[in-house]
Each structure stands twice: as C-alpha cells, then as structure tokens.
Amino acid sequence: MPLPYLLLRFSCSKELQTKIFKLFFRTKGRGEGSGLGLHTVQLNIEKHKGTISLESEPSRTVFSIRLHVQANLA
C-alpha cells in the first residue's frame, strides 16, 4: 500500500517553466530577490523524500508537490 501523502498544487506561466528551478533564476529585476526560491524548495522537498513536478498545457503550467505524511504523529 502506498504511503499517504500531502499534495499541493499551484500554477505559473508557460514561459517560466524551463527556467523556474534553476539556481539564481528570478522573475524580478536585478537587485530584487536572490533567485534561490524554487531551487531551494526543490532541494528541501527532495531532502524529505518528496517530489515536485510540473505539468504544462497551452497557457497553463501546474506544479505539484507531494510530501509523505506520517499516520501517527503523537
């Protein structure tokens, strides 16, 4: 039986999908932001044995994050 997991979904534009996980990529201008956001998110999700993926269709890109959850936290 597969482990239970938490699924989070969010979207972004198609033009960003090929660059979004690259280190130091940013959507803001120079001096605004570090470009560490989604790259750091990806590393942390993988560190916790989770996955992050993206699905793209014309004019729509959806990110899915899956993190395993423990049945008994107490």
Contacts in CASP RR format, 6 or more apart in sequence:
PFRMAT RR
TARGET T0000
AUTHOR 0000-0000-0000
METHOD contacts of the structure
MODEL  1
MPLPYLLLRFSCSKELQTKIFKLFFRTKGRGEGSGLGLHTVQLNIEKHKG
TISLESEPSRTVFSIRLHVQANLA
3 68 0 8 1.000
3 69 0 8 1.000
4 68 0 8 1.000
4 69 0 8 1.000
4 71 0 8 1.000
5 50 0 8 1.000
5 66 0 8 1.000
5 67 0 8 1.000
5 68 0 8 1.000
5 69 0 8 1.000
6 65 0 8 1.000
6 66 0 8 1.000
6 67 0 8 1.000
6 68 0 8 1.000
6 69 0 8 1.000
7 64 0 8 1.000
7 65 0 8 1.000
7 66 0 8 1.000
8 64 0 8 1.000
8 65 0 8 1.000
8 67 0 8 1.000
9 62 0 8 1.000
9 63 0 8 1.000
9 64 0 8 1.000
9 65 0 8 1.000
10 62 0 8 1.000
10 63 0 8 1.000
11 60 0 8 1.000
11 61 0 8 1.000
11 62 0 8 1.000
11 63 0 8 1.000
12 20 0 8 1.000
12 61 0 8 1.000
12 63 0 8 1.000
13 61 0 8 1.000
14 56 0 8 1.000
14 58 0 8 1.000
14 59 0 8 1.000
14 60 0 8 1.000
14 61 0 8 1.000
16 27 0 8 1.000
16 61 0 8 1.000
17 54 0 8 1.000
17 56 0 8 1.000
17 61 0 8 1.000
19 25 0 8 1.000
20 38 0 8 1.000
20 54 0 8 1.000
21 38 0 8 1.000
21 39 0 8 1.000
21 42 0 8 1.000
22 39 0 8 1.000
23 35 0 8 1.000
23 36 0 8 1.000
23 39 0 8 1.000
24 34 0 8 1.000
24 35 0 8 1.000
24 36 0 8 1.000
24 39 0 8 1.000
25 35 0 8 1.000
25 38 0 8 1.000
25 39 0 8 1.000
26 32 0 8 1.000
26 33 0 8 1.000
26 34 0 8 1.000
26 35 0 8 1.000
41 52 0 8 1.000
42 52 0 8 1.000
45 51 0 8 1.000
45 52 0 8 1.000
45 65 0 8 1.000
45 67 0 8 1.000
46 52 0 8 1.000
48 67 0 8 1.000
48 68 0 8 1.000
49 68 0 8 1.000
50 65 0 8 1.000
50 66 0 8 1.000
50 67 0 8 1.000
50 68 0 8 1.000
51 64 0 8 1.000
51 65 0 8 1.000
51 66 0 8 1.000
52 63 0 8 1.000
52 64 0 8 1.000
52 65 0 8 1.000
52 66 0 8 1.000
53 63 0 8 1.000
53 64 0 8 1.000
54 61 0 8 1.000
54 62 0 8 1.000
54 63 0 8 1.000
54 64 0 8 1.000
55 61 0 8 1.000
55 62 0 8 1.000
55 64 0 8 1.000
56 62 0 8 1.000
END
